[in-house]
């Protein structure tokens, strides 16, 4: 017997607003902001280049699963790419790696 799916009662933005009201959640979210920003940059560069993960991997001389792990690791906060990896990724998508302190 299959159970009927109940639609969500809140949008993503509404959930985030509620969660961000929790000081512990907000502190952890803010702590992860650099990783989220890096992920946003990687995804934007790959999209601007019109490339798939497999195409980026081929240009980097690696497997598509490595790119998946790189991107998903940043999303989860469990894996952090090295500077040489970021440099290869940038070159693969036609960009130049630039790191700044702000």
C-alpha positions in Angstrom: 0.0 0.0 0.0 1.4 3.4 -1.0 1.0 6.4 1.2 -0.1 9.6 -0.4 2.6 12.3 -0.4 1.8 15.4 1.5 3.0 18.6 -0.1 5.4 20.8 1.9 3.9 23.4 4.1 6.8 25.8 3.8 9.0 27.1 0.9 12.8 26.8 1.1 13.0 30.5 1.9 10.5 30.2 4.7 12.4 27.2 6.2 15.7 29.1 5.9 14.2 32.1 7.7 12.9 29.9 10.5 16.2 28.0 10.8 18.3 31.2 10.7 16.4 32.5 13.8 18.2 29.7 15.7 21.5 31.1 16.9 23.3 27.7 16.8 22.1 27.0 13.2 23.0 30.5 12.1 26.5 30.3 13.6 27.2 27.0 11.8 25.7 28.3 8.6 27.9 31.4 8.8 31.0 29.2 9.5 30.4 27.3 6.3 29.9 30.5 4.2 33.4 30.3 2.6 32.8 26.8 1.4 29.4 27.7 0.0 30.9 30.7 -1.8 33.7 28.6 -3.3 31.1 26.0 -4.5 29.0 28.8 -6.0 32.1 30.0 -7.9 32.9 26.5 -9.2 29.4 25.9 -10.4 29.1 29.3 -12.0 32.4 28.9 -13.8 31.4 25.4 -15.1 28.0 26.6 -16.2 29.5 29.7 -17.9 31.8 27.3 -19.8 28.8 25.2 -20.8 30.5 22.1 -19.4 29.4 19.0 -17.6 31.3 17.4 -14.7 32.6 14.8 -17.1 34.0 17.4 -19.5 35.7 19.3 -16.7 37.2 16.0 -15.5 38.5 15.1 -18.9 40.2 18.4 -19.3 41.7 18.0 -15.8 42.9 14.5 -16.6 40.7 12.8 -14.0 37.4 11.0 -13.6 34.0 12.6 -13.5 33.5 11.1 -10.0 36.4 13.2 -8.8 34.5 16.4 -9.8 31.3 15.1 -8.2 33.2 14.5 -5.0 34.8 17.9 -5.2 31.5 19.7 -5.7 29.5 17.6 -3.2 32.2 17.7 -0.6 32.1 21.4 -0.6 28.3 21.3 -0.4 28.5 19.1 2.7 31.5 20.7 4.2 33.4 17.4 4.4 36.0 17.8 1.6 38.2 20.7 0.7 40.1 20.9 -2.6 43.8 21.7 -2.7 45.2 24.8 -4.5 46.6 22.6 -7.4 43.1 21.1 -7.8 41.5 24.5 -7.9 44.0 25.7 -10.4 43.4 22.7 -12.7 39.6 23.2 -12.3 40.0 26.9 -13.2 42.1 26.1 -16.3 39.6 23.4 -17.4 36.7 25.9 -17.4 38.8 28.6 -19.0 39.3 30.7 -15.9 42.2 31.9 -13.8 42.3 31.1 -10.1 42.5 34.2 -7.9 42.4 34.1 -4.1 41.8 37.2 -2.0 41.3 38.1 1.6 38.5 40.5 2.2 
